[in-house]
Amino acid sequence: MAATAVRYLRSVGAATTADRTPLEALPRPDLRAVRDGERLPVDPGEFRRVLGHFASGVTVVTARDADGPTGFACQSFASLSLDPPLVSFMVARTSTTWPRIARAGAFCVNILGAEQGPLCRAFAVSGADKFAGVAYEEAPATGSPLLDAVPAWIDCRVHAVHTGGDHLIVVGRVEALGAAEDAEPLLFHRGAFGRFSR
């Protein structure tokens, strides 16, 4: 899937890590095969439990391809660079939404507000019509779905895609953005939604 994304990005003239001058590599770590009966260095359940202590905001990343609107709930979103203006999000390699976003070459990050937990849950479901009953308009630069009543949004074009284990790291170049005043964010912490209190 990563190779498909890179081929697509090259076909539309977007930068990929393969297009840049290679950096001098760090020394390779000593590698060895995992023997029968050996455990992973970190138990996946324990990994999720511990990392769940990190509170994050919640977003819905949306796009529009030839088949219509698409999107998924995403908490792994971050600001990346001010100059040029870049943001990033991570998506599982197994995602069925990501190939559609890659084809579109653009996306809108919809930052959810404190009352939008049900909207997040609707976009976290795989295989459903996530846009059923969801009002939206076109984001100004890319035409990606900008969901109604979100406190903030960032309209982007796909800038680069990197591999990261079982996920892809997607970098977007910001084309337009906006925010409402004094909106409370939706937070996610230890498997549950919460609010920010001052």
C-alpha positions as a Markdown table, in Angstrom:
| # | Residue | x | y | z |
|---|---|---|---|---|
| 1 | Met | 0.0 | 0.0 | 0.0 |
| 2 | Ala | 2.9 | 2.4 | 0.8 |
| 3 | Ala | 4.4 | 1.8 | -2.7 |
| 4 | Thr | 1.0 | 2.6 | -4.3 |
| 5 | Ala | 0.8 | 5.8 | -2.4 |
| 6 | Val | 4.3 | 6.8 | -3.4 |
| 7 | Arg | 3.5 | 6.0 | -7.1 |
| 8 | Tyr | 0.4 | 8.2 | -6.9 |
| 9 | Leu | 2.2 | 11.1 | -5.3 |
| 10 | Arg | 4.9 | 11.0 | -7.9 |
| 11 | Ser | 2.3 | 10.9 | -10.7 |
| 12 | Val | 0.8 | 14.2 | -9.5 |
| 13 | Gly | 4.2 | 15.8 | -8.8 |
| 14 | Ala | 4.1 | 15.7 | -5.0 |
| 15 | Ala | 7.3 | 15.2 | -3.0 |
| 16 | Thr | 8.1 | 11.8 | -1.5 |
| 17 | Thr | 11.0 | 10.8 | 0.7 |
| 18 | Ala | 12.5 | 8.9 | -2.3 |
| 19 | Asp | 12.8 | 12.2 | -4.3 |
| 20 | Arg | 15.1 | 13.8 | -1.8 |
| 21 | Thr | 18.9 | 13.5 | -1.5 |
| 22 | Pro | 19.6 | 10.6 | 0.9 |
| 23 | Leu | 21.0 | 11.4 | 4.3 |
| 24 | Glu | 23.9 | 9.6 | 5.8 |
| 25 | Ala | 22.5 | 6.6 | 7.5 |
| 26 | Leu | 22.9 | 5.9 | 11.2 |
| 27 | Pro | 24.9 | 2.8 | 12.2 |
| 28 | Arg | 22.7 | -0.3 | 11.8 |
| 29 | Pro | 21.7 | -1.9 | 15.1 |
| 30 | Asp | 22.6 | -5.5 | 15.7 |
| 31 | Leu | 19.8 | -7.7 | 14.4 |
| 32 | Arg | 18.9 | -11.2 | 15.2 |
| 33 | Ala | 16.1 | -13.6 | 14.4 |
| 34 | Val | 13.3 | -14.1 | 17.0 |
| 35 | Arg | 13.6 | -17.6 | 18.4 |
| 36 | Asp | 10.6 | -19.9 | 19.0 |
| 37 | Gly | 9.1 | -19.2 | 22.4 |
| 38 | Glu | 10.4 | -15.6 | 22.6 |
| 39 | Arg | 7.9 | -12.9 | 23.4 |
| 40 | Leu | 7.7 | -9.5 | 21.8 |
| 41 | Pro | 9.6 | -6.9 | 23.8 |
| 42 | Val | 6.3 | -5.1 | 24.7 |
| 43 | Asp | 2.9 | -6.8 | 25.1 |
| 44 | Pro | 0.5 | -5.1 | 22.7 |
| 45 | Gly | -2.2 | -4.9 | 25.4 |
| 46 | Glu | 0.2 | -3.3 | 27.8 |
| 47 | Phe | 1.4 | -0.9 | 25.1 |
| 48 | Arg | -2.2 | 0.3 | 24.5 |
| 49 | Arg | -2.9 | 0.6 | 28.2 |
| 50 | Val | 0.2 | 2.7 | 29.0 |
| 51 | Leu | -0.1 | 4.9 | 25.9 |
| 52 | Gly | -3.8 | 5.4 | 26.7 |
| 53 | His | -2.6 | 7.7 | 29.5 |
| 54 | Phe | -1.6 | 10.3 | 26.9 |
| 55 | Ala | -4.7 | 12.5 | 26.4 |
| 56 | Ser | -5.2 | 13.7 | 22.9 |
| 57 | Gly | -7.6 | 15.7 | 20.8 |
| 58 | Val | -9.9 | 13.9 | 18.3 |
| 59 | Thr | -10.3 | 14.6 | 14.6 |
| 60 | Val | -12.2 | 13.3 | 11.6 |
| 61 | Val | -10.1 | 13.3 | 8.5 |
| 62 | Thr | -12.2 | 13.6 | 5.4 |
| 63 | Ala | -11.7 | 13.5 | 1.6 |
| 64 | Arg | -13.7 | 13.3 | -1.6 |
| 65 | Asp | -12.8 | 10.9 | -4.4 |
| 66 | Ala | -14.7 | 9.7 | -7.5 |
| 67 | Asp | -16.9 | 7.6 | -5.3 |
| 68 | Gly | -18.0 | 10.5 | -3.0 |
| 69 | Pro | -17.1 | 11.6 | 0.5 |
| 70 | Thr | -15.0 | 9.4 | 2.8 |
| 71 | Gly | -13.4 | 9.8 | 6.2 |
| 72 | Phe | -12.3 | 8.2 | 9.5 |
| 73 | Ala | -11.9 | 9.2 | 13.1 |
| 74 | Cys | -8.3 | 10.0 | 14.0 |
| 75 | Gln | -6.6 | 10.9 | 17.2 |
| 76 | Ser | -3.0 | 10.7 | 15.9 |
| 77 | Phe | -3.0 | 14.2 | 14.4 |
| 78 | Ala | -0.3 | 16.8 | 15.0 |
| 79 | Ser | 1.1 | 20.1 | 13.9 |
| 80 | Leu | 4.4 | 19.5 | 12.1 |
| 81 | Ser | 5.9 | 22.6 | 10.6 |
| 82 | Leu | 5.2 | 26.4 | 10.5 |
| 83 | Asp | 7.3 | 27.1 | 7.4 |
| 84 | Pro | 6.1 | 25.6 | 5.2 |
| 85 | Pro | 2.8 | 24.9 | 7.0 |
| 86 | Leu | 2.6 | 21.2 | 7.5 |
| 87 | Val | 0.4 | 18.8 | 9.6 |
| 88 | Ser | 0.5 | 15.1 | 10.0 |
| 89 | Phe | -1.7 | 12.1 | 10.9 |
| 90 | Met | -1.1 | 8.4 | 11.2 |
| 91 | Val | -3.3 | 5.8 | 9.6 |
| 92 | Ala | -3.2 | 2.0 | 9.8 |
| 93 | Arg | -1.9 | 0.2 | 6.7 |
| 94 | Thr | -5.1 | -1.9 | 6.8 |
| 95 | Ser | -7.4 | 1.1 | 6.5 |
| 96 | Thr | -9.9 | 1.0 | 3.7 |
| 97 | Thr | -10.3 | 4.8 | 3.9 |
| 98 | Trp | -6.7 | 5.7 | 3.3 |
| 99 | Pro | -6.5 | 4.5 | -0.3 |
| 100 | Arg | -9.4 | 6.8 | -1.2 |
| 101 | Ile | -7.7 | 9.7 | 0.5 |
| 102 | Ala | -4.5 | 8.9 | -1.4 |
| 103 | Arg | -6.4 | 8.9 | -4.6 |
| 104 | Ala | -8.0 | 12.2 | -3.8 |
| 105 | Gly | -4.6 | 13.7 | -3.0 |
| 106 | Ala | -6.2 | 16.0 | -0.5 |
| 107 | Phe | -8.0 | 16.0 | 2.9 |
| 108 | Cys | -9.6 | 18.1 | 5.6 |
| 109 | Val | -8.8 | 17.6 | 9.2 |
| 110 | Asn | -12.0 | 18.3 | 11.2 |
| 111 | Ile | -11.1 | 19.0 | 14.9 |
| 112 | Leu | -14.0 | 17.8 | 17.0 |
| 113 | Gly | -15.6 | 19.8 | 19.9 |
| 114 | Ala | -16.7 | 18.6 | 23.3 |
| 115 | Glu | -20.2 | 17.6 | 22.3 |
| 116 | Gln | -19.2 | 15.7 | 19.2 |
| 117 | Gly | -18.4 | 12.3 | 20.7 |
| 118 | Pro | -21.3 | 10.6 | 18.7 |
| 119 | Leu | -19.9 | 12.1 | 15.5 |
| 120 | Cys | -16.5 | 10.6 | 16.3 |
| 121 | Arg | -18.1 | 7.2 | 17.0 |
| 122 | Ala | -19.9 | 7.3 | 13.7 |
| 123 | Phe | -16.6 | 7.8 | 11.8 |
| 124 | Ala | -14.8 | 5.1 | 13.8 |
| 125 | Val | -17.1 | 2.4 | 12.4 |
| 126 | Ser | -15.7 | 0.4 | 9.5 |
| 127 | Gly | -17.9 | -0.4 | 6.5 |
| 128 | Ala | -20.8 | 1.9 | 7.4 |
| 129 | Asp | -22.2 | 4.9 | 5.6 |
| 130 | Lys | -20.3 | 7.3 | 7.8 |
| 131 | Phe | -21.9 | 10.4 | 6.1 |
| 132 | Ala | -25.5 | 9.3 | 6.6 |
| 133 | Gly | -27.2 | 12.3 | 8.2 |
| 134 | Val | -23.9 | 14.3 | 8.5 |
| 135 | Ala | -24.1 | 17.9 | 7.3 |
| 136 | Tyr | -21.0 | 19.3 | 5.6 |
| 137 | Glu | -19.8 | 21.8 | 3.0 |
| 138 | Glu | -16.8 | 21.8 | 0.7 |
| 139 | Ala | -13.5 | 23.0 | 2.2 |
| 140 | Pro | -12.4 | 26.1 | 0.3 |
| 141 | Ala | -9.1 | 24.9 | -1.2 |
| 142 | Thr | -9.6 | 21.2 | -1.9 |
| 143 | Gly | -13.3 | 20.5 | -1.8 |
| 144 | Ser | -12.9 | 17.9 | 0.9 |
| 145 | Pro | -15.8 | 17.6 | 3.3 |
| 146 | Leu | -15.8 | 20.3 | 6.1 |
| 147 | Leu | -18.2 | 19.0 | 8.8 |
| 148 | Asp | -20.7 | 21.4 | 10.2 |
| 149 | Ala | -20.2 | 22.8 | 13.6 |
| 150 | Val | -16.6 | 21.7 | 14.1 |
| 151 | Pro | -14.6 | 24.1 | 16.2 |
| 152 | Ala | -11.6 | 24.1 | 13.8 |
| 153 | Trp | -10.6 | 22.7 | 10.5 |
| 154 | Ile | -7.4 | 22.4 | 8.3 |
| 155 | Asp | -7.7 | 21.9 | 4.6 |
| 156 | Cys | -4.6 | 20.1 | 3.1 |
| 157 | Arg | -3.0 | 18.5 | 0.1 |
| 158 | Val | -1.0 | 15.3 | 0.6 |
| 159 | His | 2.6 | 16.4 | 0.7 |
| 160 | Ala | 4.4 | 13.2 | 1.6 |
| 161 | Val | 3.8 | 9.7 | 3.0 |
| 162 | His | 6.3 | 7.8 | 5.2 |
| 163 | Thr | 6.2 | 4.2 | 6.6 |
| 164 | Gly | 6.0 | 3.7 | 10.3 |
| 165 | Gly | 5.6 | 0.1 | 11.3 |
| 166 | Asp | 2.0 | -1.0 | 10.9 |
| 167 | His | 1.0 | 2.6 | 10.1 |
| 168 | Leu | 1.6 | 5.2 | 7.5 |
| 169 | Ile | 2.6 | 8.7 | 8.4 |
| 170 | Val | 0.8 | 11.2 | 6.2 |
| 171 | Val | 2.1 | 14.7 | 5.9 |
| 172 | Gly | -0.3 | 17.4 | 4.6 |
| 173 | Arg | 0.6 | 20.9 | 3.3 |
| 174 | Val | -2.0 | 23.3 | 4.7 |
| 175 | Glu | -3.9 | 25.3 | 2.0 |
| 176 | Ala | -6.6 | 26.9 | 4.2 |
| 177 | Leu | -7.8 | 26.7 | 7.8 |
| 178 | Gly | -10.2 | 28.2 | 10.3 |
| 179 | Ala | -11.5 | 28.1 | 13.8 |
| 180 | Ala | -14.4 | 29.3 | 16.0 |
| 181 | Glu | -13.7 | 31.3 | 19.1 |
| 182 | Asp | -13.9 | 29.8 | 22.6 |
| 183 | Ala | -14.9 | 26.3 | 21.4 |
| 184 | Glu | -14.1 | 23.4 | 23.9 |
| 185 | Pro | -12.2 | 20.4 | 22.5 |
| 186 | Leu | -13.2 | 16.8 | 22.6 |
| 187 | Leu | -10.5 | 14.9 | 24.4 |
| 188 | Phe | -9.7 | 11.1 | 24.4 |
| 189 | His | -8.1 | 9.6 | 27.5 |
| 190 | Arg | -7.8 | 5.9 | 28.6 |
| 191 | Gly | -10.5 | 4.7 | 26.1 |
| 192 | Ala | -13.1 | 7.4 | 27.0 |
| 193 | Phe | -14.0 | 10.9 | 25.8 |
| 194 | Gly | -13.6 | 13.8 | 28.2 |
| 195 | Arg | -13.6 | 17.6 | 28.4 |
| 196 | Phe | -11.1 | 20.2 | 29.2 |
| 197 | Ser | -11.9 | 22.2 | 32.4 |
| 198 | Arg | -10.2 | 25.5 | 33.3 |
